[in-house]
Amino acid sequence: MVRDARVVDAVYLDAFVYPELALEALEPSFLRILGGVVLRERDGVGSKLLARVREMHDRGPPPMPDDQRLALVTWSEKMLDRFRTSRGVEIDYRRMYLVVRALEDYFGLRNAWYEGEKEAFAWLRQHDPSTYKLFESASQLSDGALTDLVAGVYQIEPKAG
């Protein structure tokens, strides 16, 4: 696979070039071409690939195993505990990372595809405005807002603290 990312005539190009053999077994990474446009094809290969990607998307991801679900919840609680007991650039970085990670985890914990932040925030704004507001507040990185975000995304009760 080769990725070609550059600016051509003031337009951003972001193309993925795959050998035909790589197209036989779809992986979740192919979801990045969801909504793509076939510019040129032979024997309908591109159109068939886009249809298969749409079918994979519509089926949804495989259910998250219980141990992975528990690990994510435990990780989020561990991050909150670290924030309460430490300060410094590493902790500030972890605060930001928690907000970024929580967006992807929100969808994974609900057995839905994470399609990137632009699509995720648009979906939340329309379908789960209360969680969207949690992300808005959490962008300020305050302890209370992060605690609320963890409770909303990871579906746990916030600890008194």
N, C-alpha and C positions, 0 to 999 in steps of 0.2 A: 504494500500500500504506500502511496506517495501522497503527501498533502501539498497543495500549491496555494499559498496564502500571500497575496500581494495586492498592490493597487494598480489597476489597469484603466487608463483614461478616466481617472478620478473616481473609479468605482472599486470597492473592496471585493476582491475575488477570494473565495475560500472554497477550494475544490478538493475532493477526495478521489483519488484514482486507485481503483482496485483491479487486480487481475481477476479474470472471470471465475477461476476456481474459488476465490475467496467469497464469492457471492452465493455459493451453494448452501452453506450453513449460516443462517443469520444469527448475529450476536446483538445484544442490546446497544452496542456502539453504533449500529446501523440506524438507530432511531434519530441520529443527527440529520439524516436525509429526509425525515418525515416532512411532508409538505414541499419536497423538492420538485424541481422541474426537469424533465428530460429534454435536453437540447438537441441531442442526436443519438440515434440508436439503430441497432441492426436486429432484426427478428423479434422486436418487441422486448428485448432483454431489460432495458431500463424501466419501461412501464410495468413489466411483471415484477421487477425488484421493488418498485415503489408500492405496488399492491401488496406484496408480501410483508413489507415493513409496516404498512397500515394495519394488516391483519395481526401482526405481532403486537403492535401498539394497542389495538382494540382488545386483545386477549388479556393484556396487563402482565405485569411481572409475576414470576413465581412467588408464592407466599413467603414472607420472611420467616426463617426458622425461629422458634421460641428462644433458643439460646442467644441468637444474634439480637433479637428484640430486647431481651433482658440486658445484654451487654451495652446496648445503646442507652437504655434508661439509666443503668448504673454509671456509665461514663458521664452522662449529663449531670447527675447528682454529684459526682466527684469533682466536676468542673466548678459547680456552685460552691462546694466546700472550699476549694482552693481559692476562689475569689474572696471568700469571707476571711481567710486567714493570711493572705499574702498580698503584697503590692509589688509593683515594678513592671518593667517593659514586657517581660515574659508573660506575666499574668494579664496585662492589657492585651497582648497578642491573643492569648487564649480566650479572652472575653469576645474579641472580634471573631475568632474562629468558631466559637460556640454559635454565634448568630448565623454565620455562613453554613455551618454543618447542620444546624437545626432545620434550615429550609429543605435541604435534601432529605434529612431524616423524616421530616413531616410526611413526605410522600411515601418513602420506603416503609414506614410504620403502618401506613394505611394501604399497603399493597397497590400503590399507584406509581406510574413512571414519573421520575423527576426529569423535566424537559428543559432545565436551565432556569436561571433566575427571572428572566423577563416573563416567560410563560408562567412560571410558578407564582410570581406576585400578581399577575393578571388573574390567574385562576383563584387565588386566595381572595383578592379584592371582590370578585364576583360571587364565589361559592362559600367562603368562610371568612367574612369580614372581621369577626372577632379575633381570629388568629392573625389576620393581616395587620390589625391594630397592635397586636402584641409585637410583631416584627418592627412596626414603626417605632414603638416605644423602646424596644431593645436596641435600636440603632444608637441610642444615647449611651448604652453600655452601663447603666446604673444597676446596682445589685438587685433592687426590687424589680426592675423591668426584666432583667435576665431570669430571675426566679419565676416570674409570671410566664415568661416565654417557655421555660423548661416545663412548667406545669401544663401549659396548653399544648405544646408539641409532643412531649413525651408522655402526656396523660398521667402525671403523678401529682400528688398533693404537695404543695410547697411546705418545706419545714419551717417551723417558727425560728426566727433568728434575727 
